[in-house]
Amino acid sequence: MTTLALKYRPRLLSDLVGQEGSVKALANALKRAKESGRIHQAYLFAGVRGTGKTSTARILARALNCAEGPTATPCGVCDPCRAAEQPDSSLDIVEIDAASRASVADARALREQVQTRPAFCRYRVYIIDEVHMLSTEAFNALLKVIEEPPPHAIFVLATTELQDVPDTIKSRVQIFPFRLIPVGLIESRLKHVCEQEGVEAEGGSLRLVAEAGQGSMRDALTILDRVIAAGDGKVLEEAVREQLGIVSAHLVQGVMSALAIGDSAALMEACRELTDQGADWATFWRELVLAFRDRLEQEARAQRGPQEMLRWARMLNLLLSRERDLRDSSLPRVVVELALVTAAQLPHLAPLDALVSGAASAGALPPRPPSPPAGPPPVPHRAPQVAPAPEGPRRPAPAAAPVPASSAPAARPAIRPVPASPDQLRTACSEALRQAPGLRALATAPQMAADLRWEPPVLRFRFPGNVRHTLQDFEREKASPHLLEALGGVLPGLKAVEISFDEQGGAAAEKPEDRLRREPAFQELLRLSGGEVLEIRREG
Protein backbone atom coordinates (compact mmCIF):
# COMPACT_ATOMS: atom_id res chain seq x y z
CA MET A 1 0.00 0.00 0.00
CA THR A 2 1.36 3.43 -0.97
CA THR A 3 1.99 5.77 1.94
CA LEU A 4 0.48 9.27 2.00
CA ALA A 5 3.95 10.82 1.73
CA LEU A 6 4.53 9.02 -1.60
CA LYS A 7 0.96 9.31 -2.88
CA TYR A 8 0.88 13.09 -2.43
CA ARG A 9 4.45 13.77 -3.45
CA PRO A 10 4.65 16.94 -5.62
CA ARG A 11 4.66 16.33 -9.38
CA LEU A 12 4.82 19.98 -10.52
CA LEU A 13 6.56 23.09 -9.24
CA SER A 14 3.15 24.50 -8.38
CA ASP A 15 2.56 21.55 -6.03
CA LEU A 16 5.47 22.55 -3.78
CA VAL A 17 4.33 24.14 -0.51
CA GLY A 18 6.24 26.80 1.38
CA GLN A 19 9.11 27.17 -1.13
CA GLU A 20 7.81 30.06 -3.22
CA GLY A 21 11.22 31.73 -3.63
CA SER A 22 12.95 28.65 -5.06
CA VAL A 23 9.92 27.75 -7.19
CA LYS A 24 9.81 31.19 -8.78
CA ALA A 25 13.56 31.18 -9.52
CA LEU A 26 13.43 27.72 -11.13
CA ALA A 27 10.37 28.62 -13.19
CA ASN A 28 12.11 31.73 -14.52
CA ALA A 29 15.26 29.72 -15.32
CA LEU A 30 13.20 27.20 -17.32
CA LYS A 31 11.44 30.01 -19.16
CA ARG A 32 14.75 31.58 -20.14
CA ALA A 33 16.10 28.17 -21.22
CA LYS A 34 13.09 27.75 -23.52
CA GLU A 35 13.74 31.14 -25.12
CA SER A 36 17.54 31.07 -25.36
CA GLY A 37 18.35 27.36 -25.48
CA ARG A 38 20.86 27.77 -22.62
CA ILE A 39 20.52 26.69 -19.02
CA HIS A 40 22.78 26.40 -16.01
CA GLN A 41 23.92 22.81 -15.58
CA ALA A 42 24.62 22.50 -11.82
CA TYR A 43 22.23 23.16 -8.92
CA LEU A 44 22.43 22.68 -5.16
CA PHE A 45 19.22 22.28 -3.14
CA ALA A 46 19.88 22.84 0.57
CA GLY A 47 17.46 22.51 3.49
CA VAL A 48 16.17 20.30 6.28
CA ARG A 49 14.64 16.90 5.62
CA GLY A 50 11.19 16.59 4.13
CA THR A 51 10.99 20.07 2.58
CA GLY A 52 10.96 18.91 -1.05
CA LYS A 53 14.58 18.86 -2.27
CA THR A 54 14.57 15.46 -4.00
CA SER A 55 11.01 15.95 -5.26
CA THR A 56 12.04 19.27 -6.81
CA ALA A 57 15.06 17.59 -8.44
CA ARG A 58 12.73 15.06 -10.10
CA ILE A 59 10.34 17.83 -11.16
CA LEU A 60 13.27 19.71 -12.70
CA ALA A 61 14.34 16.60 -14.64
CA ARG A 62 10.79 16.20 -15.90
CA ALA A 63 10.50 19.88 -16.85
CA LEU A 64 13.80 19.82 -18.78
CA ASN A 65 13.00 16.67 -20.77
CA CYS A 66 9.30 17.25 -21.49
CA ALA A 67 8.49 17.17 -25.21
CA GLU A 68 7.20 20.74 -24.82
CA GLY A 69 10.12 21.80 -22.65
CA PRO A 70 12.09 23.12 -21.13
CA THR A 71 8.97 24.33 -19.33
CA ALA A 72 7.78 24.97 -15.79
CA THR A 73 4.52 23.14 -16.59
CA PRO A 74 5.38 19.76 -18.19
CA CYS A 75 2.54 18.03 -19.99
CA GLY A 76 2.71 14.78 -18.00
CA VAL A 77 1.65 12.59 -20.95
CA CYS A 78 4.76 12.43 -23.17
CA ASP A 79 7.27 9.59 -22.80
CA PRO A 80 9.91 11.64 -20.92
CA CYS A 81 7.27 12.86 -18.45
CA ARG A 82 6.00 9.35 -17.79
CA ALA A 83 9.57 8.08 -17.44
CA ALA A 84 10.27 10.75 -14.82
CA GLU A 85 7.49 9.29 -12.65
CA GLN A 86 9.69 6.20 -12.18
CA PRO A 87 13.31 7.47 -12.11
CA ASP A 88 14.69 4.02 -11.32
CA SER A 89 13.45 2.73 -14.67
CA SER A 90 14.68 5.74 -16.68
CA LEU A 91 18.16 5.61 -18.18
CA ASP A 92 18.34 9.39 -18.36
CA ILE A 93 17.56 10.17 -14.72
CA VAL A 94 20.36 8.88 -12.49
CA GLU A 95 19.80 9.08 -8.73
CA ILE A 96 22.85 8.55 -6.52
CA ASP A 97 22.85 8.21 -2.74
CA ALA A 98 26.12 9.82 -1.67
CA ALA A 99 25.83 8.29 1.80
CA SER A 100 26.48 4.82 0.33
CA ARG A 101 28.62 5.84 -2.65
CA ALA A 102 31.01 8.36 -1.09
CA SER A 103 34.37 7.04 -2.22
CA VAL A 104 36.69 8.61 -4.77
CA ALA A 105 36.26 5.51 -6.98
CA ASP A 106 32.50 6.18 -7.19
CA ALA A 107 33.14 9.81 -8.12
CA ARG A 108 35.58 8.79 -10.86
CA ALA A 109 33.11 6.26 -12.22
CA LEU A 110 30.47 8.99 -12.33
CA ARG A 111 32.89 11.29 -14.16
CA GLU A 112 33.37 8.65 -16.86
CA GLN A 113 29.65 7.89 -17.05
CA VAL A 114 28.81 11.57 -17.62
CA GLN A 115 30.37 11.43 -21.07
CA THR A 116 27.62 9.05 -22.25
CA ARG A 117 24.86 10.85 -24.16
CA PRO A 118 21.18 10.53 -23.16
CA ALA A 119 19.36 7.44 -24.41
CA PHE A 120 15.93 8.95 -25.11
CA CYS A 121 15.68 12.45 -23.52
CA ARG A 122 17.07 15.90 -24.14
CA TYR A 123 19.27 15.87 -21.01
CA ARG A 124 20.70 13.24 -18.72
CA VAL A 125 20.02 14.47 -15.15
CA TYR A 126 22.23 13.31 -12.26
CA ILE A 127 20.59 13.71 -8.85
CA ILE A 128 23.13 13.28 -6.02
CA ASP A 129 21.35 13.10 -2.65
CA GLU A 130 23.09 13.84 0.68
CA VAL A 131 26.05 15.17 -1.25
CA HIS A 132 27.75 16.40 1.92
CA MET A 133 28.59 12.74 2.70
CA LEU A 134 31.14 12.57 -0.11
CA SER A 135 34.77 12.36 0.94
CA THR A 136 37.20 15.17 0.21
CA GLU A 137 38.81 13.10 -2.54
CA ALA A 138 35.41 12.39 -4.08
CA PHE A 139 34.56 16.11 -4.08
CA ASN A 140 37.85 16.83 -5.80
CA ALA A 141 37.13 14.21 -8.45
CA LEU A 142 33.65 15.65 -8.99
CA LEU A 143 34.80 19.25 -9.12
CA LYS A 144 36.11 19.31 -12.69
CA VAL A 145 33.07 17.69 -14.27
CA ILE A 146 30.69 20.08 -12.44
CA GLU A 147 32.77 23.05 -13.54
CA GLU A 148 32.82 22.00 -17.24
CA PRO A 149 30.00 19.47 -17.78
CA PRO A 150 29.10 18.04 -21.18
CA PRO A 151 26.23 19.94 -22.87
CA HIS A 152 23.79 17.10 -22.25
CA ALA A 153 24.46 16.68 -18.48
CA ILE A 154 22.57 18.40 -15.67
CA PHE A 155 23.67 17.99 -12.03
CA VAL A 156 21.29 18.47 -9.11
CA LEU A 157 22.92 18.12 -5.68
CA ALA A 158 20.81 17.89 -2.50
CA THR A 159 22.01 18.28 1.08
CA THR A 160 20.76 18.85 4.60
CA GLU A 161 24.19 20.16 5.71
CA LEU A 162 25.15 23.03 3.45
CA GLN A 163 28.07 24.01 5.70
CA ASP A 164 29.74 20.64 4.99
CA VAL A 165 29.82 21.19 1.23
CA PRO A 166 33.23 22.59 0.12
CA ASP A 167 33.28 26.20 -1.03
CA THR A 168 34.85 25.08 -4.31
CA ILE A 169 31.67 23.15 -5.09
CA LYS A 170 29.31 25.90 -3.88
CA SER A 171 31.04 28.46 -6.09
CA ARG A 172 30.22 26.41 -9.22
CA VAL A 173 26.53 25.69 -8.60
CA GLN A 174 23.34 27.69 -8.21
CA ILE A 175 22.17 27.31 -4.60
CA PHE A 176 18.44 27.14 -3.84
CA PRO A 177 17.48 27.23 -0.14
CA PHE A 178 14.56 25.11 1.05
CA ARG A 179 13.04 26.64 4.17
CA LEU A 180 11.11 25.09 7.01
CA ILE A 181 7.45 24.99 5.98
CA PRO A 182 5.17 27.13 8.19
CA VAL A 183 2.74 25.23 10.40
CA GLY A 184 -0.28 26.90 8.79
CA LEU A 185 0.69 25.71 5.30
CA ILE A 186 1.30 22.17 6.52
CA GLU A 187 -2.08 22.15 8.25
CA SER A 188 -3.81 23.32 5.05
CA ARG A 189 -2.09 20.56 3.07
CA LEU A 190 -3.12 17.96 5.64
CA LYS A 191 -6.75 19.13 5.40
CA HIS A 192 -6.58 18.73 1.62
CA VAL A 193 -5.17 15.21 1.97
CA CYS A 194 -7.90 14.23 4.47
CA GLU A 195 -10.58 15.54 2.10
CA GLN A 196 -9.10 13.56 -0.78
CA GLU A 197 -8.91 10.42 1.35
CA GLY A 198 -12.39 10.87 2.82
CA VAL A 199 -10.97 11.01 6.36
CA GLU A 200 -12.76 12.96 9.08
CA ALA A 201 -10.47 15.21 11.19
CA GLU A 202 -11.47 16.33 14.68
CA GLY A 203 -11.03 19.87 16.03
CA GLY A 204 -7.41 20.95 16.33
CA SER A 205 -5.98 17.49 15.67
CA LEU A 206 -4.42 18.45 12.33
CA ARG A 207 -2.78 21.44 13.97
CA LEU A 208 -1.05 19.11 16.41
CA VAL A 209 0.13 16.89 13.54
CA ALA A 210 1.41 19.93 11.64
CA GLU A 211 3.34 21.18 14.67
CA ALA A 212 4.82 17.71 15.21
CA GLY A 213 6.16 17.81 11.64
CA GLN A 214 8.50 20.64 12.73
CA GLY A 215 8.55 22.24 9.29
CA SER A 216 8.80 18.97 7.32
CA MET A 217 5.85 18.13 5.08
CA ARG A 218 7.00 14.53 4.64
CA ASP A 219 7.25 14.00 8.40
CA ALA A 220 3.78 15.50 8.89
CA LEU A 221 2.25 13.20 6.25
CA THR A 222 3.98 10.18 7.82
CA ILE A 223 2.55 11.09 11.23
CA LEU A 224 -0.89 11.61 9.67
CA ASP A 225 -0.71 8.12 8.16
CA ARG A 226 0.02 6.64 11.60
CA VAL A 227 -2.70 8.68 13.33
CA ILE A 228 -5.33 7.65 10.78
CA ALA A 229 -4.47 4.00 11.45
CA ALA A 230 -4.66 4.53 15.24
CA GLY A 231 -7.99 6.37 14.95
CA ASP A 232 -9.61 3.65 12.85
CA GLY A 233 -9.86 5.83 9.75
CA LYS A 234 -10.37 9.10 11.64
CA VAL A 235 -8.02 11.79 12.92
CA LEU A 236 -8.95 12.11 16.59
CA GLU A 237 -7.23 14.62 18.85
CA GLU A 238 -6.90 12.08 21.64
CA ALA A 239 -5.27 9.60 19.24
CA VAL A 240 -2.84 12.29 18.06
CA ARG A 241 -1.83 13.13 21.62
CA GLU A 242 -1.43 9.45 22.47
CA GLN A 243 0.65 8.67 19.38
CA LEU A 244 2.89 11.72 19.78
CA GLY A 245 3.10 11.62 23.57
CA ILE A 246 1.61 15.12 23.85
CA VAL A 247 0.24 16.07 27.26
CA SER A 248 -3.40 17.18 27.26
CA ALA A 249 -3.94 20.89 26.78
CA HIS A 250 -6.13 20.92 29.90
CA LEU A 251 -3.24 19.74 32.07
CA VAL A 252 -0.82 22.28 30.55
CA GLN A 253 -3.28 25.11 31.17
CA GLY A 254 -3.80 23.84 34.71
CA VAL A 255 -0.06 24.05 35.36
CA MET A 256 0.00 27.60 33.97
CA SER A 257 -2.90 28.63 36.21
CA ALA A 258 -1.18 27.13 39.25
CA LEU A 259 2.00 29.03 38.39
CA ALA A 260 0.06 32.27 38.05
CA ILE A 261 -1.40 32.05 41.57
CA GLY A 262 1.62 30.37 43.18
CA ASP A 263 -0.18 27.12 44.07
CA SER A 264 2.76 24.77 44.72
CA ALA A 265 0.50 21.95 45.93
CA ALA A 266 -1.39 21.93 42.61
CA LEU A 267 1.91 21.83 40.74
CA MET A 268 3.12 18.80 42.69
CA GLU A 269 -0.21 17.08 42.02
CA ALA A 270 0.14 17.82 38.29
CA CYS A 271 3.61 16.23 38.28
CA ARG A 272 2.19 13.15 40.00
CA GLU A 273 -0.53 12.93 37.33
CA LEU A 274 2.08 13.23 34.57
CA THR A 275 4.03 10.36 36.16
CA ASP A 276 0.89 8.22 36.31
CA GLN A 277 0.24 8.89 32.62
CA GLY A 278 3.82 7.93 31.70
CA ALA A 279 4.25 11.29 29.96
CA ASP A 280 7.52 12.25 28.35
CA TRP A 281 8.94 15.06 30.47
CA ALA A 282 10.77 16.74 27.59
CA THR A 283 7.59 16.81 25.50
CA PHE A 284 5.59 18.23 28.43
CA TRP A 285 8.26 20.89 29.00
CA ARG A 286 8.14 21.93 25.36
CA GLU A 287 4.33 22.23 25.47
CA LEU A 288 4.52 24.30 28.66
CA VAL A 289 7.17 26.67 27.28
CA LEU A 290 5.15 27.19 24.09
CA ALA A 291 2.03 27.90 26.16
CA PHE A 292 4.00 30.46 28.20
CA ARG A 293 5.29 32.04 25.01
CA ASP A 294 1.70 32.38 23.74
CA ARG A 295 0.67 33.97 27.04
CA LEU A 296 3.57 36.44 26.83
CA GLU A 297 2.45 37.40 23.32
CA GLN A 298 -1.10 37.96 24.57
CA GLU A 299 0.17 40.24 27.34
CA ALA A 300 2.27 42.21 24.84
CA ARG A 301 -0.59 42.64 22.38
CA ALA A 302 -2.86 43.76 25.22
CA GLN A 303 -0.22 46.42 26.07
CA ARG A 304 0.07 45.37 29.69
CA GLY A 305 2.24 47.36 32.05
CA PRO A 306 5.94 46.60 32.46
CA GLN A 307 5.40 44.79 35.76
CA GLU A 308 2.99 42.27 34.24
CA MET A 309 5.20 41.73 31.21
CA LEU A 310 8.29 41.30 33.38
CA ARG A 311 6.49 38.83 35.60
CA TRP A 312 5.65 36.42 32.76
CA ALA A 313 9.01 36.98 31.08
CA ARG A 314 10.89 36.01 34.27
CA MET A 315 8.93 32.80 34.69
CA LEU A 316 9.46 31.90 31.01
CA ASN A 317 13.17 32.65 31.31
CA LEU A 318 13.41 30.30 34.32
CA LEU A 319 11.68 27.49 32.41
CA LEU A 320 14.03 27.92 29.44
CA SER A 321 17.09 27.90 31.67
CA ARG A 322 16.10 24.49 33.05
CA GLU A 323 15.65 22.83 29.65
CA ARG A 324 19.23 21.56 29.44
CA ASP A 325 19.10 20.28 33.03
CA LEU A 326 15.97 18.33 32.08
CA ARG A 327 17.68 16.70 29.09
CA ASP A 328 20.80 15.75 31.02
CA SER A 329 19.26 14.63 34.30
CA SER A 330 18.50 11.03 35.22
CA LEU A 331 15.69 12.35 37.47
CA PRO A 332 13.64 14.55 35.14
CA ARG A 333 10.62 14.63 37.45
CA VAL A 334 12.69 16.22 40.23
CA VAL A 335 14.05 18.85 37.82
CA VAL A 336 10.52 19.71 36.66
CA GLU A 337 9.12 19.90 40.20
CA LEU A 338 11.97 22.11 41.42
CA ALA A 339 11.68 24.47 38.45
CA LEU A 340 7.88 24.77 38.71
CA VAL A 341 7.87 25.45 42.46
CA THR A 342 10.61 28.05 42.06
CA ALA A 343 8.76 29.77 39.21
CA ALA A 344 5.53 29.75 41.21
CA GLN A 345 7.13 31.61 44.12
CA LEU A 346 8.97 34.23 42.03
CA PRO A 347 6.08 36.73 41.90
CA HIS A 348 5.43 36.48 45.66
CA LEU A 349 8.83 37.65 46.91
CA ALA A 350 9.07 41.33 47.79
CA PRO A 351 11.46 43.46 45.71
CA LEU A 352 14.54 44.67 47.55
CA ASP A 353 13.81 48.36 46.94
CA ALA A 354 10.35 47.91 48.48
CA LEU A 355 11.94 46.47 51.65
CA VAL A 356 14.41 49.36 51.85
CA SER A 357 11.82 52.09 51.22
CA GLY A 358 9.37 50.45 53.64
CA ALA A 359 11.98 50.37 56.39
CA ALA A 360 12.98 53.98 55.74
CA SER A 361 9.42 55.33 55.77
CA ALA A 362 8.23 53.34 58.80
CA GLY A 363 11.41 53.88 60.81
CA ALA A 364 11.57 50.21 61.69
CA LEU A 365 11.41 46.80 60.06
CA PRO A 366 8.51 44.33 60.45
CA PRO A 367 8.63 42.01 63.47
CA ARG A 368 11.15 39.23 63.10
CA PRO A 369 10.08 35.59 63.39
CA PRO A 370 10.86 33.75 66.64
CA SER A 371 14.56 33.14 67.18
CA PRO A 372 15.76 29.63 66.37
CA PRO A 373 17.10 27.37 69.13
CA ALA A 374 20.68 27.84 70.20
CA GLY A 375 23.11 26.31 67.76
CA PRO A 376 25.49 27.22 64.98
CA PRO A 377 24.98 30.70 63.53
CA PRO A 378 22.79 30.88 60.43
CA VAL A 379 24.44 30.87 57.02
CA PRO A 380 24.32 34.34 55.39
CA HIS A 381 21.92 34.39 52.48
CA ARG A 382 21.40 36.56 49.45
CA ALA A 383 18.71 39.20 49.70
CA PRO A 384 16.17 38.17 47.02
CA GLN A 385 15.63 40.30 43.95
CA VAL A 386 12.50 39.04 42.26
CA ALA A 387 9.44 39.76 40.18
CA PRO A 388 6.37 41.75 41.32
CA ALA A 389 3.26 40.17 42.84
CA PRO A 390 0.87 38.13 40.64
CA GLU A 391 -2.51 39.11 39.28
CA GLY A 392 -5.32 39.40 41.76
CA PRO A 393 -6.67 41.87 44.30
CA ARG A 394 -4.03 44.43 45.11
CA ARG A 395 -3.76 47.11 47.76
CA PRO A 396 -3.70 50.48 45.95
CA ALA A 397 -0.47 52.44 46.30
CA PRO A 398 -0.72 55.42 48.65
CA ALA A 399 -1.24 58.66 46.75
CA ALA A 400 -0.69 62.23 47.85
CA ALA A 401 -3.87 63.93 48.96
CA PRO A 402 -5.01 66.52 46.38
CA VAL A 403 -4.80 70.15 47.41
CA PRO A 404 -7.92 72.19 46.50
CA ALA A 405 -7.09 75.09 44.23
CA SER A 406 -9.04 77.55 46.37
CA SER A 407 -7.18 76.69 49.58
CA ALA A 408 -3.68 76.24 48.14
CA PRO A 409 -1.22 78.40 50.12
CA ALA A 410 1.08 80.84 48.36
CA ALA A 411 4.16 78.86 49.37
CA ARG A 412 3.57 75.12 49.23
CA PRO A 413 5.22 73.05 51.93
CA ALA A 414 7.42 70.20 50.83
CA ILE A 415 5.39 67.00 50.54
CA ARG A 416 6.39 63.39 50.19
CA PRO A 417 6.79 62.18 46.59
CA VAL A 418 3.90 60.15 45.17
CA PRO A 419 6.19 57.24 44.11
CA ALA A 420 7.72 55.57 47.17
CA SER A 421 11.35 55.37 46.02
CA PRO A 422 13.74 56.91 43.45
CA ASP A 423 13.56 53.80 41.30
CA GLN A 424 9.76 53.89 41.36
CA LEU A 425 9.90 57.59 40.46
CA ARG A 426 12.15 56.80 37.49
CA THR A 427 9.85 54.01 36.33
CA ALA A 428 6.70 56.15 36.71
CA CYS A 429 8.20 59.06 34.76
CA SER A 430 9.51 56.76 32.00
CA GLU A 431 6.14 55.06 31.62
CA ALA A 432 4.33 58.43 31.49
CA LEU A 433 6.60 59.68 28.71
CA ARG A 434 6.38 56.38 26.83
CA GLN A 435 2.59 56.59 26.70
CA ALA A 436 2.46 60.27 25.70
CA PRO A 437 2.18 60.92 21.93
CA GLY A 438 5.27 62.62 20.60
CA LEU A 439 7.33 62.05 23.76
CA ARG A 440 8.22 58.37 23.47
CA ALA A 441 11.78 59.17 22.38
CA LEU A 442 12.34 60.86 25.76
CA ALA A 443 11.18 57.87 27.84
CA THR A 444 14.72 56.68 28.57
CA ALA A 445 15.83 60.00 30.06
CA PRO A 446 14.61 59.33 33.65
CA GLN A 447 16.53 56.04 33.71
CA MET A 448 19.75 57.91 32.81
CA ALA A 449 19.48 60.36 35.71
CA ALA A 450 22.12 60.08 38.43
CA ASP A 451 19.64 61.72 40.82
CA LEU A 452 15.91 62.38 40.49
CA ARG A 453 13.96 64.32 43.12
CA TRP A 454 10.32 65.38 43.37
CA GLU A 455 10.18 68.59 45.38
CA PRO A 456 6.69 69.89 44.63
CA PRO A 457 5.99 71.69 42.47
CA VAL A 458 9.41 71.03 40.81
CA LEU A 459 10.83 67.77 39.45
CA ARG A 460 14.63 67.95 39.51
CA PHE A 461 16.86 65.83 37.26
CA ARG A 462 20.63 65.55 37.71
CA PHE A 463 22.54 63.76 34.95
CA PRO A 464 26.21 62.77 34.48
CA GLY A 465 28.08 65.28 32.37
CA ASN A 466 28.94 62.76 29.66
CA VAL A 467 25.30 62.31 28.57
CA ARG A 468 24.52 65.99 27.95
CA HIS A 469 24.74 65.64 24.18
CA THR A 470 22.41 62.62 24.26
CA LEU A 471 19.78 64.54 26.26
CA GLN A 472 19.64 67.67 24.11
CA ASP A 473 16.04 66.98 23.07
CA PHE A 474 14.97 66.36 26.65
CA GLU A 475 16.64 69.59 27.82
CA ARG A 476 14.97 71.50 25.00
CA GLU A 477 11.50 70.14 25.87
CA LYS A 478 11.71 70.59 29.65
CA ALA A 479 9.29 73.56 29.61
CA SER A 480 6.94 72.04 27.02
CA PRO A 481 3.29 71.98 28.15
CA HIS A 482 2.97 68.48 26.71
CA LEU A 483 5.88 67.18 28.81
CA LEU A 484 4.56 68.87 31.98
CA GLU A 485 1.10 67.45 31.32
CA ALA A 486 2.45 63.91 30.80
CA LEU A 487 4.57 63.97 33.97
CA GLY A 488 1.78 65.70 35.86
CA GLY A 489 -0.31 62.58 35.45
CA VAL A 490 1.93 60.79 37.98
CA LEU A 491 3.09 63.88 39.92
CA PRO A 492 0.00 66.03 40.69
CA GLY A 493 0.83 69.71 41.03
CA LEU A 494 3.92 69.61 38.80
CA LYS A 495 4.78 73.14 37.57
CA ALA A 496 8.37 72.94 36.35
CA VAL A 497 11.17 70.55 35.40
CA GLU A 498 14.75 71.46 36.25
CA ILE A 499 17.75 69.76 34.62
CA SER A 500 21.38 69.92 35.74
CA PHE A 501 24.54 68.11 34.70
CA ASP A 502 27.56 67.04 36.73
CA GLU A 503 31.04 68.08 35.74
CA GLN A 504 32.56 65.23 33.73
CA GLY A 505 34.96 63.22 35.85
CA GLY A 506 33.93 65.11 39.02
CA ALA A 507 33.19 63.61 42.38
CA ALA A 508 29.49 64.32 41.95
CA ALA A 509 29.09 61.42 39.53
CA GLU A 510 28.30 58.94 42.26
CA LYS A 511 27.31 55.38 41.40
CA PRO A 512 23.83 54.23 42.50
CA GLU A 513 25.29 51.21 44.32
CA ASP A 514 27.43 53.52 46.45
CA ARG A 515 24.36 55.42 47.55
CA LEU A 516 22.59 52.15 48.36
CA ARG A 517 25.46 50.91 50.50
CA ARG A 518 25.32 54.14 52.57
CA GLU A 519 21.54 53.88 53.11
CA PRO A 520 20.96 53.43 56.89
CA ALA A 521 17.73 51.48 56.44
CA PHE A 522 19.46 49.08 54.05
CA GLN A 523 22.32 48.52 56.50
CA GLU A 524 19.77 47.84 59.25
CA LEU A 525 18.02 45.33 56.98
CA LEU A 526 21.29 43.48 56.44
CA ARG A 527 22.06 43.48 60.17
CA LEU A 528 18.69 42.12 61.26
CA SER A 529 18.41 39.53 58.49
CA GLY A 530 22.00 38.31 58.74
CA GLY A 531 22.35 38.72 54.96
CA GLU A 532 25.17 40.05 52.83
CA VAL A 533 25.38 41.91 49.52
CA LEU A 534 26.58 39.62 46.74
CA GLU A 535 25.42 41.58 43.70
CA ILE A 536 23.64 44.84 42.93
CA ARG A 537 21.68 45.10 39.68
CA ARG A 538 19.25 47.61 38.28
CA GLU A 539 16.44 46.19 36.15
CA GLY A 540 13.92 48.01 34.04
Buried (B, 14 or more C-beta within 10 A) or exposed (E): EEBBBEEBBBBBBEBBBBBEEBBEEBBEBBEBBBEEEEBEBBBBBBBBEBBBBBBBBBBBBBBBBBBEBBBBBBBEEBEBBEBBEEBEEBEBBBBBEBEEBBBBEBBBEBBEEBEEEBEEBBBBBBBBBBBBBBBEBBBBBBBEBBBEBEEBBBBBBBBBEBEEBBEEBBEBBBBBEBBBBEBEBBBBBBBEBBEEBEBEBBEBBBBBBBBBBBBBBBBBBBBBBBBBEBBEEBBBBEBBBEBBBBBBBEBBEBBBEBBBEBBBEBBBEBBEBBEEEEBBBBBBBBBBBEBBBEBBEEBEEEEBEBBBBBBBBBBBEBBEEBBEBBEEBEEBBEBBBEBBBBBBBBBEEEBBBBBBBBBBEEEEBEEEEEEEEEEEEEEEEEBEBBBBBBEEEEEEEEEBEEBEEEEEEEEEEEBEBBBBBBBBBBBBBBBBBBEBEEBEEBBBBBBBBBBBBBEBBBBBBBBBBEBBEEBEEBBEBBEBEEBBEBBBEBBBBBEEBEBEBBEEEEEBBBEEEEEBEEBEBBEBBBEEBEBEBEEBEEEE
